[in-house]
Amino acid sequence: GSTVAATSTIGVFLLGTALISLPSSWMFRTCGRRVAFLVAVVLAGSSAVLGAAALDARSPALLLVACFVLGLNQGLGQFYRFAAVEVCGADENKPFAVSLVLSGAVVAAFAGPQMAIYTAGALRPEYVASFYGILGLTVLNAFAIPCIRFPVLRADAAGGSGRTLGEIVRMPK
């Protein structure tokens, strides 16, 4: 029933977020921040289009695919806080940069559901406008990302791959 569908959308969203966590590190390291964040934009836009199509077609399976793809986007989006630290400049600006990103996440946590509530009945079928809202925000993001000057990651500049997982686990702290 609808209860299973509602919890399944959240479950596949979280699954997408978890599954991209390891490949995302590789993507950021090999392709750079700009490319990886633009991949996230494509994923978000795709999920919005798929979600709207799923509602139009009344397809729970397609809605699950849309939520999974949105989870992939979310997994990449979790790197914004690291990018903020890298582009902010002086060390004394880093706490403020992280605070801005995390504050934005808190605002989004409230604004996202409110956007869904206020747009729920704007178009038919119900909630399709919410997916169009996601698409609109994605377009704004697509224009913003190319304007940011991301530094080359240290691992890329040195030609190395950074610390291995084993080295990290063996660290005393």
N, C-alpha and C positions, 0 to 999 in steps of 0.2 A: 504494500500500500504506500501511501504518501509518506508515512513515517520512515519507512525503509529508504525511499528515494531521497528524502531530506538528509538523512544521516549518511547515505552513500555519497552524496555530492561532496560533503565535507571530508569524508574518508578518502576519496580519490584525489581531492585537492591536496590533502596532506601527504598522500602517497607521491604525487608529482613533485611536491616540494622536497621530500626526502630523497627521491631517486635522482634528482639532478644535483644533489650536494657534492658528490665526488666529481662528476664530469664538469661541474661549473668551475671548480678550482683549476682544472686543466685548461678550460676554455679561457679563463681570465689570464692565466699564465702564458699561454701560447698565442692567443689572439689579441689580448689586451682588453682593457676596460671598455673602451668605446664599442668594439665589435660585440662583446658579450652583452652589454646593456642594450645594444640594438637588436640582438637576438631575443632578448627579453621583451622588447617592444613588439617584435613580430609574433612572439608567443601570446602576448596579451591581446593584441589585435585579432589574432586567429581565434583565441578563446572567446572573445566578444562576438565575433561573427558566428562561430559555431554555436554559442549559447543562444543567440537570437534565432538562428535557424532551427535549433532543437525545440525551442518554444513554439515557433511557427508550425513545425511539423509534429508537435506533440510527441517528441521522441526522447524518452528517458535515457536511452543508451547514448544518444548524441549529446545530451546534457552532461552525462558523466564524462564523456570525452572532453567536452569544453571545460569542465571543472578540473580535470587532470592537467590539461594544457595550461590553465590559469595557475595551477600549483607549480608547474615548471617555471613559469614566469616569476612567481613569488620566491622560489628558491634562488633565482639569479638576483632578484631585487634585494635580497638580504645583504648583498655586497655593497650597497650604497654607502653604508656607514664607513667601510674601509676606504672607498673612493673619496669620501668627504675629507678624511684625514689626509689623504695623499694630495689633494688639490688645494687645501686651505693655506698652505705656505708655512709660516712660522710655527714652531712647537707650541707657543702659548695660545694659538688659535685652534689647536686640535680638540680640546675639550668642548669648546663652543660649537665646532663643526659637528661633532658627534651628537651633542645635545640638540642641535637643529634637526638632524636626521631622525633621531629617536622621537623628538617632539612631533615631527611630521608623521611618523608612524602612529603615534597616539591619536593625533587628529584624524588620520585616515581610518583608524579603528572605529571611531565614532561617526565620521562623515560617510563612510561606505555604506553601512546599514541604513543611515538616514537617507542617503541618495536612493537606495532601493525602496524604502518606504514611500518617499515622496514621488518617485517615478513609477511605482507599481502599476497604477491604473492609467498612466498617461497614454499608453498605446495598447493595442490588443495584439496578441494575447498578453495577459497580465505579466508584468516584469520584463517584457522585451525591451522596454525603454531603459531599464537598468543596464542591460548589456550594451546598448548604444551609448550610455554614459561612460561605461568602461572604455569603449572604443574612442570616445572623445578625449578622455584623459590620456589614452595611449598615443593619440595623434600629437597632443601637446608635448608629451615625453619624447616622441620621435623628433620633434623640432628642437628640444632643449639639449639632448645628449650631444649632437654634433658641435654645439657651441662650447662645450667644456674641454679644456686642455688637460688631458690626463697625462701624468708622467709615465715614463716607461717603468714597469715594475722592476725592482732590483734583481730578481732572479733572471729576468729577460736580459737586462743590461750586462750581467755578469756571465751570461751564457750557461748558468747552472739551473738547477731545479729547486734550490732551497733545501730545507731539511726533509729527511724522509719521515714517514709516520713512526717508524721505530725509534728514531732519534728524539722525536717529540715525546713519545711515551716514556722514554728513559730519563727525561729531564726531571730533576729533583722537585721543581716547583710545578 
